[in-house]
Amino acid sequence: MQQIRENVRAAIMRDNLVKQSNGDEKPLFNAMAIVPENDMWNKVQWLHEIILPQIEKTRGAESKEYKNFLAVRDAVIWAMYILGAYERQALQIGNDRMLIEIWRSKAITFEQELLKYRTAEQLLSDDTMKDYRAAVLQRAISLLDEKPKAGNPSIVTNV
């Protein structure tokens, strides 16, 4: 069963490589997504548990070969860490974009609601101003229609 799973995984990986490269020799943009993470971790463990101790026994921990393999191991571990961080960041960006869209739609809804109340306030204000104008006009007409009384200083007769 394991062998079948590995064969299917290898076939999928090969198909993905062919689809991405299109026969070109240009670098792949998301090559990390093609190589299964489990295989990478297996290789790192193999390098750490088998290869590095053998090189350390035969050539020593100060040899150039040992240091190179140690650097390769560390680079792969850092690549896996960076890949995980990238995936988390991409997920966070996706969540943030979704929240922005939700807040944008809420803001539009609130703005429309506010516009309704502003319109109602303007209509009420306009009606109040019309009533106020009519009252002032009526008062002015009533003052003009009043007959001036002697000694009434509120109405000016010299114009």
HELIX and SHEET records of a PDB file:
HELIX    1   1 GLN A    2  SER A   21  1                                  20    
HELIX    2   2 ALA A   31  ILE A   34  1                                   4    
HELIX    3   3 GLU A   37  TRP A   46  1                                  10    
HELIX    4   4 LEU A   47  ILE A   51  3                                   5    
HELIX    5   5 LEU A   52  THR A   58  1                                   7    
HELIX    6   6 LYS A   64  ASP A  145  1                                  82    
END                                                                             
